[in-house]
Amino acid sequence: MKAIRYLEIEGRSFGYFALLGILGLIVAAGGLAALYMEHNGHFVTGMSNQVVWGMPHVFAVFLIVAASGALNVASISSVFSKKAYKPLAPLSAFLSLCLLLGGLTVLVLDLGQPDRLVVAMTIYNFKSIFAWNMILYNGFFAIVAVYIWFMLEKRMNKYSKYAGFAAFFWRLILTTGTGSIFGFLVARQAYDAAIMAPMFIIMSFAYGLAIFILVMMAAYSWSDRELGDATVRRLKNLLGVFIGAVLYFAVAFHLTNLYATEHHGVEAFILRDGGIYTKLFWYGTMLVGGFLPLFLLYFPATAKSRSMISAACVMVILGGLATIYVIIIGGQAYPLEMFPGKIVESSFFDGGIKAYTPTLAETMLGIGGFALSLIMVALIVKILRILPEDLSDATADPHHKAAG
Amino acid sequence: MKQDTDMNRRRFLGQAAGVAGLTIAPGVMLYEVQARPAEQAATDKVRWGMLIDTTKCESGCTDCVTACKTENGWGSTESKSSPEQQAQWIRKVKLTDKQTGHVQSLPLMCQHCETPPCVDVCPTGASMKRADGIVLVDKHICIGCRYCMMACPYKARSFIHEPLMNQKPHAPRGIGTVESCTMCVHRVDKDGTPACVESCNAKGHKAMYFGDLNNPQSEISQHLKQYGGQQIRADLGLNTGVRYQGL
């Protein structure tokens, strides 16, 4: 392994500015959408008193979960001392912060009273997992910022392992907190399960790594830097393991529910009768987010192709969005079980399946958050020296043997 | 000197008011002595609750809902929101037994739990329970995250999806915040009865009782002792302040 040299990207090409322009436009559209929702009130969205969390929450939760997973590469290098991952650790840490910021922006802009964020930051109800999450998110920013500083500042390098440890544990707790937002909801049939926390952690591993691989491959390809096959192979194999684990958790969760008669109703809804939610579960979570990318990542004819690996990563992201959509929206669409054994009717839509059709504004807000994360990454790799100039196998792979 | 004059004036006015009171209505209290003064905090010596006798609740009657709308000013104020988005503090629910076809009717609103999930999950403490058991939302610190609505097992809470005008001074409501049945706290604090209970009694149905669950002598406690009462989703162990008979 040669010494790694970090260098900012040139960032003067037409392509780079086009990328910034496109992402900037999406961010601006997201901002306008938030303003529109804030000005009019939530009646301009598809969210209601029946389905209270909608598309913004799907994107926000996805980005927050992915943020934690994007730190994988840094964690593996610091916590598990894998040298091959070390050159990419700063990118991993920055991507993680950017995704979290994007997700939180969406979450905050969807609040009924976003101007009261200061209240949420200063008054805490410590029994609320939401309040805990605010501390966890802020703490994550602080810890990862210190971690990045230790990694990039030569004099502090020796401490980066400890900061890496702290960040690793913190992000496990953080995603436990995100999963517990749903796990702690006793009232709803689709939630109230301890498995939500570990399931969200494993989902974070897959989604975050998929985004990381895409960002890494794009950064190297678009800046004409060399990215060795060994690095890509290692990461795509790891992604495969995570996808498998996500599938395992999905199966364990639904099988456990299927065993209990109490949950047959909600399971039949998600797995069989739920229309869009059923489709999203089978085609989204299982096929597009699970089996197809697994196939692409391991089938010999596609496993070595960078475009196929990219396609697999995009599928994991789309499947992930579908999974979160089914969890958040599907979980609310199914009625609360207040009177077992009775048909329930009321003017407040009790008893029935709740309808939800997202409007353009709330969808734009969500996509805008995603674009915000990406534009920040694009700017950071130009401003800061975090991207290794050369990641060819000869440089990056500790097991590389020179030809001949 | 000025202070003396003020004191004299106050004393005189007080005596005059007393004389006037006795003159106007001998034997009638002009004000309720038991009402809790505004500066005094609610106490856990009382626990306000309701009992709903579903056998007396008439199917098709929505007087309690109408009374609540009139009292608290909801129901006709949201013109832009869809029916799914409009607030409902109390609603009539029709239950049909899947096995027997037996039909019941009952009003459903905030159940004023002893350990309310909405209060547990609220990040800022806007969702809160008073010492006397009434669960409320502090509109000043509600950030509109709707986590309480996700957590409520009774779907008792509503989010306001549009700007509101002409609110009742005793029932402030606002865009971007969550609201629900207040058990007519403004009436209860003046020793009154919630509007829904009052209207049910006025109609002669007498399906709703209101009172202090902590006081074994209260009408509601006596009724509960004699006839029993169920909680909706008792399995959650929330010890609701609203109980039902004949469920």
Boltz contact constraints between the chains, C-beta under 6 A:
constraints:
  - contact:
      token1: [A, 41]
      token2: [B, 161]
      max_distance: 6.0
  - contact:
      token1: [A, 41]
      token2: [B, 162]
      max_distance: 6.0
  - contact:
      token1: [A, 41]
      token2: [B, 175]
      max_distance: 6.0
  - contact:
      token1: [A, 42]
      token2: [B, 161]
      max_distance: 6.0
  - contact:
      token1: [A, 43]
      token2: [B, 80]
      max_distance: 6.0
  - contact:
      token1: [A, 43]
      token2: [B, 81]
      max_distance: 6.0
  - contact:
      token1: [A, 43]
      token2: [B, 85]
      max_distance: 6.0
  - contact:
      token1: [A, 43]
      token2: [B, 161]
      max_distance: 6.0
  - contact:
      token1: [A, 43]
      token2: [B, 162]
      max_distance: 6.0
  - contact:
      token1: [A, 48]
      token2: [B, 84]
      max_distance: 6.0
  - contact:
      token1: [A, 48]
      token2: [B, 85]
      max_distance: 6.0
  - contact:
      token1: [A, 49]
      token2: [B, 158]
      max_distance: 6.0
  - contact:
      token1: [A, 49]
      token2: [B, 159]
      max_distance: 6.0
  - contact:
      token1: [A, 50]
      token2: [B, 84]
      max_distance: 6.0
  - contact:
      token1: [A, 52]
      token2: [B, 146]
      max_distance: 6.0
  - contact:
      token1: [A, 52]
      token2: [B, 149]
      max_distance: 6.0
  - contact:
      token1: [A, 111]
      token2: [B, 143]
      max_distance: 6.0
  - contact:
      token1: [A, 111]
      token2: [B, 144]
      max_distance: 6.0
  - contact:
      token1: [A, 111]
      token2: [B, 145]
      max_distance: 6.0
  - contact:
      token1: [A, 112]
      token2: [B, 144]
      max_distance: 6.0
  - contact:
      token1: [A, 112]
      token2: [B, 176]
      max_distance: 6.0
  - contact:
      token1: [A, 112]
      token2: [B, 177]
      max_distance: 6.0
  - contact:
      token1: [A, 113]
      token2: [B, 143]
      max_distance: 6.0
  - contact:
      token1: [A, 113]
      token2: [B, 144]
      max_distance: 6.0
  - contact:
      token1: [A, 113]
      token2: [B, 176]
      max_distance: 6.0
  - contact:
      token1: [A, 116]
      token2: [B, 143]
      max_distance: 6.0
  - contact:
      token1: [A, 119]
      token2: [B, 124]
      max_distance: 6.0
  - contact:
      token1: [A, 119]
      token2: [B, 141]
      max_distance: 6.0
  - contact:
      token1: [A, 119]
      token2: [B, 143]
      max_distance: 6.0
  - contact:
      token1: [A, 120]
      token2: [B, 123]
      max_distance: 6.0
  - contact:
      token1: [A, 120]
      token2: [B, 124]
      max_distance: 6.0
  - contact:
      token1: [A, 120]
      token2: [B, 143]
      max_distance: 6.0
  - contact:
      token1: [A, 123]
      token2: [B, 124]
      max_distance: 6.0
  - contact:
      token1: [A, 123]
      token2: [B, 125]
      max_distance: 6.0
  - contact:
      token1: [A, 125]
      token2: [B, 122]
      max_distance: 6.0
  - contact:
      token1: [A, 125]
      token2: [B, 125]
      max_distance: 6.0
  - contact:
      token1: [A, 127]
      token2: [B, 120]
      max_distance: 6.0
  - contact:
      token1: [A, 128]
      token2: [B, 121]
      max_distance: 6.0
  - contact:
      token1: [A, 128]
      token2: [B, 122]
      max_distance: 6.0
  - contact:
      token1: [A, 128]
      token2: [B, 123]
      max_distance: 6.0
  - contact:
      token1: [A, 130]
      token2: [B, 123]
      max_distance: 6.0
  - contact:
      token1: [A, 130]
      token2: [B, 147]
      max_distance: 6.0
  - contact:
      token1: [A, 131]
      token2: [B, 123]
      max_distance: 6.0
  - contact:
      token1: [A, 185]
      token2: [B, 150]
      max_distance: 6.0
  - contact:
      token1: [A, 185]
      token2: [B, 151]
      max_distance: 6.0
  - contact:
      token1: [A, 186]
      token2: [B, 236]
      max_distance: 6.0
  - contact:
      token1: [A, 187]
      token2: [B, 153]
      max_distance: 6.0
  - contact:
      token1: [A, 336]
      token2: [B, 155]
      max_distance: 6.0
  - contact:
      token1: [A, 338]
      token2: [B, 232]
      max_distance: 6.0
  - contact:
      token1: [A, 339]
      token2: [B, 95]
      max_distance: 6.0
  - contact:
      token1: [A, 341]
      token2: [B, 98]
      max_distance: 6.0
  - contact:
      token1: [A, 342]
      token2: [B, 95]
      max_distance: 6.0
  - contact:
      token1: [A, 342]
      token2: [B, 97]
      max_distance: 6.0
  - contact:
      token1: [A, 343]
      token2: [B, 96]
      max_distance: 6.0
  - contact:
      token1: [A, 345]
      token2: [B, 94]
      max_distance: 6.0
  - contact:
      token1: [A, 346]
      token2: [B, 91]
      max_distance: 6.0
  - contact:
      token1: [A, 346]
      token2: [B, 93]
      max_distance: 6.0
  - contact:
      token1: [A, 347]
      token2: [B, 91]
      max_distance: 6.0
  - contact:
      token1: [A, 348]
      token2: [B, 88]
      max_distance: 6.0
  - contact:
      token1: [A, 348]
      token2: [B, 91]
      max_distance: 6.0
  - contact:
      token1: [A, 350]
      token2: [B, 93]
      max_distance: 6.0
